[in-house]
């Protein structure tokens, strides 16, 4: 008659007497430890992936749910308990399997061979059974898994309370020392980290936004402002009809108003303030509607300016130089565009764009385009020009710094891997330039 359990027969033949009972008892204990390891490892994912909405929606007055809420009320202690319990179980598995295996194989195999095989097998089992499988399942069924392990973790939370307290205190001391020391991570390192961590599914627009956030605190007002030459401003002496005519031509909702020269800005005219007075005569004193101007220095960082805009609830600022003269103008839209990219509305004319892309390596830019905008559009590191740009922040100013004199139309200026060909220039400034980039 065939033996229905040939494996047990062979095992009994190999291990006789008390050895077989010793082996079976320890095998059951190891299996229970693996189950415990799986439950504890999975509970880490289950508890810390629970959202507030889940706790509110699914929680009720059952003992399990009360235990879950109690454990989550002190997440640091809960995490410490899970880590202590999980390591205690895993170490127990290693010690027990090593002891049992060496005990039953000492007369048959060398110690080195047994330990080598055991290390590979136990490591695989702990990682697969005790980590991967339970964490995948717990991530998909976090609330149910948390309920199943709530009693075990509540007991462990109390039992390991002194050890958890010690672990939390030590980690707090280390954390405080690290915070005092600080992290010296440069913007370049953060940009490199972005390039490494963003995958193929990340779009160029998303990468641009992430880079904009990283660089946001490093940019000054001078780097992104609209220059003095490009400001649309009106004289205080303009009569009402002429004022309305100029407003219709510009399409702006806020216009700086100056007295005698643009260096003497008296205030900002909000077009919405004029709406009740559209039918007034040309002698109407529209100057009474001016709001105070907000003046900022060229060196102010745009992240600080953004906070000022929010606190003061304004959208426009006049940029002044070190002598108090008007250097440029900056708006809330300019600041936001440094993160999200170009924002166009129904009043923006595409024909007024500051650049035209011929192919992947060739562009035509307005000379007034800022160096920052040029670098963003062409995907070039702006630090390439740091040593040669001097005080200039525009493309035209950069070329004047490189060339030392005002170039003539058709002149080539070569710098690094860039070839600049001047296509339009007047007596005072470079108007347009053709750029070829060697990739």
C-alpha atoms as one frame of an Amber mdcrd trajectory, in Angstrom:
protein
   0.000   0.000   0.000   1.371   3.453  -0.984   2.258   5.943   1.721  -0.046
   9.026   1.361   2.616  11.258   2.973   5.975  10.192   1.570   7.564  13.511
   2.563   6.737  13.021   6.241   7.998   9.432   6.064  11.346  10.574   4.681
  11.537  13.412   7.227  10.799  10.936  10.039  13.420   8.594   8.683  16.018
  11.377   8.543  15.186  12.793  11.985  14.283  10.212  14.595  12.993  10.457
  18.123  12.724  13.889  19.795  14.383  15.624  16.832  11.276  15.387  14.647
   9.056  16.977  17.304  11.655  19.660  17.958  11.781  20.454  14.224   7.991
  20.546  13.761   7.476  22.768  16.822  10.079  25.252  15.655   8.768  25.165
  12.073   5.306  26.143  13.339   6.881  28.911  15.427   8.814  30.260  12.396
   5.624  30.263  10.299   3.829  32.221  13.040   6.714  34.699  13.153   6.517
  35.183   9.373   2.777  35.833   9.685   3.504  38.367  12.429   6.189  40.034
  10.297   3.765  40.321   7.381   1.027  41.832   9.573   3.349  44.378  11.174
   5.019  45.401   7.881   1.667  45.775   6.155   0.267  47.813   9.031   2.921
  50.487   8.467   1.575  51.117   4.954  -2.058  50.658   6.024  -2.028  53.177
   8.863   0.101  55.841   7.228  -1.812  55.759   3.944  -5.146  56.440   5.642
  -6.558  59.846   4.774  -8.595  62.029   7.110 -11.618  61.494   4.859 -11.309
  57.700   5.250 -11.139  57.936   9.019 -14.211  60.206   9.107 -16.248  58.282
   6.507 -15.450  54.696   7.533 -14.865  55.087  11.236 -17.673  54.247  13.658
 -18.024  53.340  17.316 -16.683  49.785  16.983 -13.720  48.803  19.215 -11.498
  48.309  16.164 -12.159  51.801  14.816 -11.605  53.361  18.237  -8.241  51.608
  18.463  -7.275  52.889  14.979  -8.105  56.493  15.925  -6.231  56.147  19.224
  -3.111  54.803  17.477  -3.193  57.553  14.836  -3.453  60.237  17.523   0.274
  59.731  18.196   1.820  58.817  14.814   5.442  59.093  16.014   4.864  56.555
  18.765   2.935  54.295  16.382   5.768  54.330  13.837   8.345  53.614  16.549
   6.243  50.691  17.824   5.888  49.216  14.330   9.629  49.485  13.662  10.577
  47.957  17.033   8.090  45.090  16.717   9.001  44.364  13.095  12.729  44.256
  13.839  12.132  42.123  16.937  10.171  39.574  14.867  12.655  39.523  11.981
  15.622  39.080  14.327  13.738  36.270  16.077  13.190  34.563  12.712  16.892
  34.761  11.865  18.037  33.564  15.293  15.516  30.721  15.509  16.074  29.382
  11.994  19.847  29.575  12.439  19.728  27.726  15.751  17.350  25.012  14.515
  19.124  24.500  11.195  22.567  24.230  12.785  21.194  21.886  15.452  19.758
  19.365  12.986  22.455  19.579  10.304  25.626  19.828  12.380  26.535  16.173
  11.658  25.673  16.295   7.946  26.899  19.646   6.473  29.568  22.213   7.197
  28.589  25.307   9.192  29.732  27.678   6.428  27.550  25.961   3.821  24.489
  25.973   6.072  24.874  29.654   7.014  25.407  30.691   3.386  22.293  28.902
   2.124  20.274  30.005   5.146  21.205  33.679   4.666  19.962  33.661   1.056
  16.754  31.740   1.821  15.747  33.716   4.944  16.543  37.083   3.314  14.342
  36.193   0.330  11.488  34.978   2.553  11.586  38.038   4.838  11.635  40.471
   1.912   8.965  38.657  -0.102   6.618  37.311   2.581   7.351  39.841   5.310
   7.595  43.019   3.206   6.498  43.050  -0.438   3.311  40.945  -0.351   1.741
  42.466   2.798   2.596  46.046   1.818   1.082  45.681  -1.640  -2.069  44.168
  -0.142  -2.232  46.777   2.665  -1.864  49.628   0.201  -4.951  48.427  -1.671
  -6.986  47.533   1.449  -5.617  49.956   4.036  -8.721  50.343   6.209  -9.480
  46.615   6.417  -5.818  45.827   7.138  -5.684  48.512   9.847  -8.751  46.978
  11.510  -7.192  43.493  11.509  -3.966  44.677  13.135  -5.424  47.269  15.531
  -5.526  44.902  18.533  -1.960  43.636  17.964  -0.556  47.154  17.579  -2.481
  48.489  20.586  -0.948  45.739  22.744   2.541  46.356  21.274   2.091  50.120
  21.663   1.700  49.668  25.414   4.292  46.931  25.822   7.047  48.796  23.948
   6.067  52.224  25.307   9.336  52.852  27.236  11.464  51.774  24.274   9.330
  53.850  21.870   9.746  56.904  24.091  13.534  56.449  24.096  13.631  56.018
  20.315  11.508  59.146  19.763  13.713  61.198  22.122  16.922  60.114  20.378
  15.462  60.821  16.908  14.272  64.257  18.106  17.770  65.163  19.296  19.271
  64.087  15.961  16.563  65.958  14.032  17.156  69.148  16.019  20.904  68.963
  15.394  20.323  68.503  11.662  17.875  71.432  11.584  20.398  73.692  13.315
  23.139  72.617  10.942  20.882  73.042   7.933  21.036  71.559   4.472  23.399
  73.226   2.020  21.660  72.210  -1.176  22.282  74.545  -4.090  19.758  75.453
  -6.772  21.946  73.645  -9.320  21.796  70.450  -7.256  18.018  70.742  -7.000
  17.748  71.212 -10.775  19.956  68.155 -11.313  17.750  66.195  -8.905  14.700
  67.212 -10.927  16.299  65.967 -14.127  17.116  62.633 -12.486  13.780  62.056
 -10.734  11.390  63.152 -13.482  10.413  60.237 -15.690   9.337  59.951 -19.305
   5.706  60.581 -18.376   6.581  64.039 -17.029   5.825  66.643 -19.694   8.106
  69.554 -20.560   5.504  71.938 -19.121   5.552  70.077 -15.790   9.356  70.101
 -15.746   9.281  73.831 -16.461   6.936  74.455 -13.535   9.121  72.415 -11.170
  12.253  74.280 -12.278  10.394  77.576 -11.928   9.541  76.728  -8.320  13.160
  75.771  -7.573  14.551  78.991  -9.087  11.761  81.215  -7.744  13.628  82.422
  -4.664  16.848  83.200  -6.564  15.463  85.699  -9.102  15.514  89.443  -8.530
  12.962  91.971  -9.726  15.482  93.413 -12.193  15.797  90.071 -13.984  12.132
  89.814 -14.984  10.777  93.392 -14.964   9.597  95.292 -18.017  12.290  97.862
 -18.737  11.807 101.614 -18.541  11.817 101.867 -22.345   8.825  99.531 -22.624
   6.631 101.071 -19.921   3.333 102.553 -21.045   2.770 105.610 -18.810   0.788
 108.854 -19.171   1.391 112.447 -18.150  -0.639 114.062 -15.368  -1.466 116.956
 -17.714  -3.269 114.760 -20.256  -6.906 115.836 -20.715  -9.696 113.311 -20.150
 -10.545 112.652 -23.811  -6.892 112.088 -24.742  -6.534 109.867 -21.705  -9.449
 107.679 -22.841  -8.013 107.526 -26.343  -4.641 106.296 -25.005  -6.350 103.760
 -22.749  -8.265 102.304 -25.709  -5.028 101.944 -27.657  -3.032 100.247 -24.910
  -5.656  97.850 -23.530  -4.014  97.856 -20.082  -6.099  97.734 -16.899  -3.569
  99.711 -14.826  -1.415 102.591 -16.078   1.345 104.502 -14.221   0.866 108.287
 -14.215   3.896 110.593 -14.055   4.513 114.304 -13.573   6.928 115.906 -16.041
   9.158 112.783 -16.405   8.669 109.073 -15.942  11.129 109.223 -13.040   8.446
 111.034 -11.069   5.538 108.551 -10.862   2.579 110.132  -9.058   0.385 107.051
  -8.849  -1.405 104.250 -10.683  -4.657 104.745 -12.581  -6.998 101.744 -12.403
  -9.192 101.725 -15.500 -12.110 100.227 -13.565 -12.183 103.417 -11.470 -12.976
 105.390 -14.653 -16.043 103.337 -15.611 -18.605 105.544 -13.784 -17.194 108.671
 -15.505 -17.010 107.652 -19.171 -19.434 110.397 -20.244 -17.585 113.246 -18.503
 -16.156 116.269 -20.331 -12.482 116.648 -21.178 -12.015 118.940 -18.165 -12.903
 116.079 -15.787 -10.322 115.794 -12.989  -9.433 112.164 -13.481  -6.227 112.742
 -11.489  -8.297 112.485  -8.300  -8.824 108.782  -9.034  -5.131 107.894  -8.807
  -4.109 105.238  -6.339  -0.736 105.313  -4.551   2.111 103.583  -6.375   4.010
 100.690  -4.869   7.759 101.125  -5.348  10.328  98.330  -5.046  14.112  98.221
  -5.538  15.737  96.313  -8.405  17.423  93.900  -6.003  14.227  92.689  -4.326
  13.646  88.949  -4.727  10.466  88.014  -6.557   9.348  85.522  -3.901   9.305
  88.376  -1.363   7.560  90.634  -3.881   4.928  87.956  -4.452   4.147  87.947
  -0.713   3.948  91.766  -0.766   1.494  91.630  -3.664  -0.666  89.194  -1.698
  -0.580  91.172   1.541  -1.211  94.570  -0.068  -3.712  93.102  -2.564  -2.127
  94.887  -5.508  -0.905  93.621  -8.879   1.633  96.173 -10.064   4.839  97.742
  -8.747   7.210 100.425 -10.008  10.859  99.341  -9.927  13.320 102.064  -8.906
  17.105 102.138  -9.166  19.588 103.134  -6.459  19.063 106.827  -7.259  15.280
 106.679  -7.019  14.696 106.896 -10.767  12.208 104.633 -12.540  14.010 101.527
 -13.745  11.055  99.427 -14.854   7.693  97.932 -14.008   6.656  94.507 -12.730
   3.242  92.897 -12.322   1.800  89.915 -10.516   1.484  88.216 -13.912   5.226
  88.607 -14.530   5.988  86.898 -11.226   3.553  84.018 -11.765   4.888  83.448
 -15.297   8.269  82.556 -13.785   6.585  79.398 -12.448   3.820  78.462 -14.869
   5.251  79.931 -18.074   3.833  82.496 -20.467   0.259  83.612 -19.775  -1.618
  85.056 -22.746  -5.060  86.608 -22.625  -7.452  87.907 -25.273  -5.595  91.222
 -25.485  -2.187  89.698 -26.225  -1.248  89.914 -29.900   0.785  86.989 -31.192
   2.447  89.254 -33.729   4.052  91.158 -30.838   5.882  88.078 -29.584   9.465
  88.728 -28.493  10.862  85.779 -30.428  10.318  83.535 -33.433  11.547  79.951
 -33.644  12.982  79.033 -37.049  14.075  75.496 -36.118  15.368  73.669 -33.046
  18.649  75.591 -33.123  17.736  78.939 -34.717  15.706  81.810 -33.247  15.004
  85.477 -33.875  14.696  87.513 -30.671  13.848  91.098 -29.807  16.845  92.846
 -28.273  14.724  93.867 -25.280  14.026  90.209 -24.343  15.334  89.437 -20.880
  18.221  87.000 -20.555  16.096  84.847 -18.240  13.307  84.572 -20.844  15.829
  83.796 -23.582  17.344  80.992 -21.503  13.942  79.518 -20.651  12.757  79.560
 -24.266  15.952  78.005 -25.632  16.431  75.642 -22.663  19.858  77.050 -21.839
  21.439  77.439 -18.397  21.455  81.181 -17.625  24.693  80.799 -15.643  26.573
  80.609 -18.975  26.240  84.392 -19.250  26.894  85.310 -15.594  30.513  86.365
 -16.117  29.957  88.417 -19.300  26.557  90.080 -18.845  27.740  92.676 -16.331
  24.778  94.731 -15.076  22.629  94.053 -18.134  19.525  91.880 -17.933  18.375
  92.050 -21.578  19.657  90.217 -24.643  20.660  93.499 -26.288  22.544  94.562
 -23.166  24.343  91.216 -23.073  25.558  91.666 -26.667  26.746  95.200 -25.888
  28.761  93.828 -22.948  30.299  91.088 -25.124  30.975  93.344 -28.133  31.922
  96.498 -26.144  30.410  98.722 -28.883  27.040  99.039 -30.600  27.188  96.498
 -33.465  25.994  97.198 -37.010  23.241  95.322 -38.877  24.553  91.977 -40.145
  27.449  91.820 -37.686  28.194  88.433 -36.111  28.991  88.051 -32.440  30.188
  84.594 -31.337  30.169  83.555 -27.696  30.584  80.006 -26.409  28.239  77.889
 -28.573  26.055  80.842 -29.593  26.266  82.784 -32.847  24.414  86.118 -32.657
  23.655  87.880 -35.948  22.338  91.431 -35.577  19.355  91.838 -37.922  18.048
  95.231 -36.821  19.656  98.097 -34.905  19.199 101.844 -34.505  21.426 104.592
 -33.107  20.702 103.632 -29.493  20.020  99.918 -29.157  19.856  96.480 -30.734
  16.309  95.800 -31.920  16.453  92.251 -33.317  19.003  89.472 -33.345  19.188
  86.076 -35.020  20.656  83.346 -32.806  22.085  79.961 -33.817  22.838  77.519
 -30.998  25.167  74.549 -31.326  23.539  71.710 -29.380
